Amino acid sequence: MAKDGTNRGGARPGAGRKPKALKDKITEGKLTPTVLEFPDVASFSGEDVPPPKEYLKSAQKNGKGMCAEEIYNETWKWLQERSCDKLVNQQLVEQYAMSVARWIQCEECISEFGFLAKHPTTGNAIQSPYVAMAQSFMKQANHAWYQIYQIVKENCASEFPGKNPQDDAMERLLNARRGG
């Protein structure tokens, strides 16, 4: 603690060596997986994606639907395929979905209104506020995705090749511009 009573210094969040993935620990022989035997496999039942909150389904001011619900469902199914859906907090997935949806909304506004805006008092050209908002939402989406991906990486015992929801963010943006 500094003389003025504020907490400064110390370890920064995310600083230091990153933990090894579960797959790497098993491969190196530092961790031995335990195989569980279940007596009656037929008694297991599948579980659906938890229903998204209402704010992920709300319509935008321009009347278009928000794609947050679609992103949420896609991300949750991706987690279920890797058996990590119980490890990731539902609120984190909702935060990721909402951030990506808002980023797409800002990018659509930039496409519609351009990169420049008119200053309210002087009338001079200034940077569009949508540019800064888009950058902020993209940063939030990436931060949430890194948290989700780190949980999957540390707890998934097998490789998970193929597409992930973060890879589809730009594709979703381009489809939204086309109206698809």
C-alpha positions in Angstrom: 0.0 0.0 0.0 1.3 3.5 -0.9 1.6 6.4 1.6 -1.6 7.9 0.3 -3.6 4.8 1.2 -4.1 3.4 -2.3 -3.2 -0.1 -3.4 -0.6 0.1 -6.2 2.0 -2.1 -7.5 2.2 -5.8 -6.9 1.4 -8.6 -9.4 -0.6 -7.6 -12.4 -3.6 -9.8 -13.3 -2.7 -12.3 -15.9 1.1 -11.8 -15.3 3.4 -14.7 -14.9 3.7 -18.1 -16.5 0.5 -19.5 -17.9 -0.6 -22.9 -16.6 -0.1 -25.9 -18.8 -3.0 -27.5 -20.5 -4.4 -30.7 -19.2 -3.5 -32.5 -22.4 0.1 -31.4 -22.1 0.3 -32.6 -18.4 -1.1 -36.0 -19.4 1.3 -36.3 -22.4 4.3 -35.4 -20.2 3.3 -38.0 -17.7 2.9 -35.5 -14.8 -0.7 -36.4 -14.5 -2.4 -39.8 -14.8 -6.0 -39.7 -15.9 -8.5 -41.7 -13.9 -10.9 -43.8 -15.9 -14.3 -44.0 -14.3 -16.5 -47.0 -14.8 -20.3 -46.3 -14.8 -22.6 -49.2 -14.1 -25.6 -48.2 -16.2 -24.8 -45.9 -19.2 -28.4 -45.9 -20.4 -29.5 -44.0 -17.3 -27.7 -40.8 -18.5 -29.8 -38.2 -20.2 -28.7 -35.3 -22.3 -29.1 -31.7 -21.1 -30.1 -28.8 -23.3 -28.5 -25.4 -23.5 -29.7 -23.3 -20.5 -32.2 -20.8 -21.7 -30.6 -17.4 -22.4 -31.8 -14.4 -20.4 -34.4 -12.0 -21.9 -31.9 -9.2 -22.5 -30.1 -11.3 -25.0 -33.2 -11.6 -27.1 -34.3 -8.0 -27.0 -34.8 -6.0 -30.3 -32.4 -3.2 -31.0 -33.6 0.4 -31.4 -33.4 0.1 -35.2 -35.9 -2.8 -35.1 -33.4 -5.5 -36.1 -33.1 -8.5 -33.9 -29.9 -8.9 -31.8 -27.7 -11.9 -32.6 -26.6 -12.3 -28.9 -29.0 -15.3 -28.4 -27.5 -17.1 -31.5 -24.0 -16.5 -30.3 -24.9 -17.7 -26.8 -26.4 -20.9 -28.1 -23.5 -21.6 -30.5 -20.9 -21.0 -27.7 -22.7 -23.2 -25.2 -23.0 -26.0 -27.7 -19.3 -25.7 -28.5 -18.6 -26.0 -24.7 -20.9 -29.0 -24.5 -19.0 -30.8 -27.3 -15.9 -30.5 -25.2 -17.6 -31.4 -21.9 -16.7 -28.1 -20.4 -20.2 -26.6 -20.1 -20.3 -27.3 -16.4 -17.0 -25.5 -15.8 -17.8 -22.2 -17.5 -20.1 -19.8 -15.7 -23.3 -19.0 -17.7 -22.9 -15.3 -17.0 -19.4 -15.4 -18.7 -21.0 -16.9 -21.9 -23.8 -14.3 -21.7 -21.2 -11.5 -21.4 -19.3 -12.8 -24.4 -22.4 -13.1 -26.5 -23.6 -9.6 -25.6 -20.2 -8.1 -26.3 -19.9 -9.7 -29.7 -23.5 -8.7 -30.6 -22.8 -5.0 -29.5 -19.6 -5.0 -31.5 -21.5 -6.2 -34.6 -24.1 -3.5 -33.9 -21.4 -0.8 -33.7 -19.8 -2.0 -36.9 -23.1 -1.9 -38.8 -23.5 1.8 -37.6 -20.0 2.6 -38.8 -20.9 1.1 -42.2 -24.1 3.1 -42.3 -22.9 6.5 -40.9 -19.2 6.4 -41.7 -16.0 7.0 -39.6 -16.6 10.7 -39.1 -19.2 12.7 -37.2 -20.0 16.3 -36.7 -19.0 17.9 -33.4 -22.1 19.1 -31.5 -20.8 22.6 -30.7 -18.2 23.5 -33.3 -19.5 21.6 -36.2 -16.0 20.3 -37.1 -15.4 16.7 -38.2 -14.6 14.3 -35.3 -14.2 10.6 -35.1 -17.5 8.8 -34.9 -18.3 7.6 -31.4 -19.2 4.2 -32.9 -15.5 3.6 -33.7 -14.5 3.9 -30.0 -17.5 1.9 -28.9 -16.7 -0.9 -31.4 -13.1 -1.0 -30.1 -14.4 -1.2 -26.6 -16.9 -4.0 -27.3 -14.3 -6.0 -29.3 -11.9 -5.7 -26.3 -14.6 -6.9 -23.9 -15.5 -9.8 -26.3 -11.9 -10.9 -26.6 -11.3 -10.7 -22.9 -14.4 -12.8 -22.2 -13.4 -15.3 -24.9 -9.9 -15.7 -23.5 -11.4 -16.5 -20.1 -13.7 -19.2 -21.7 -10.9 -20.6 -23.9 -8.5 -20.8 -20.9 -11.0 -22.9 -18.9 -11.5 -25.2 -21.9 -7.7 -25.5 -22.6 -6.9 -26.4 -19.0 -9.7 -28.9 -18.6 -10.1 -30.6 -22.0 -8.3 -33.9 -22.1 -8.3 -34.2 -25.9 -7.5 -31.9 -28.9 -10.4 -29.7 -30.1 -9.7 -29.0 -33.7 -12.1 -27.2 -35.9 -14.0 -23.9 -35.7 -14.8 -22.2 -32.5 -17.3 -19.4 -31.9 -14.6 -16.7 -31.8 -13.5 -17.7 -35.3 -17.1 -17.0 -36.5 -17.3 -13.4 -35.1 -16.1 -11.7 -38.4 -18.2 -14.1 -40.5 -21.3 -13.2 -38.4 -20.5 -9.5 -38.9 -20.3 -9.8 -42.6 -23.5 -11.8 -42.7 -25.2 -9.2 -40.6 -24.2 -6.5 -43.1 -25.8 -8.6 -45.9 -28.9 -9.0 -43.9 -28.4 -12.7 -43.4 
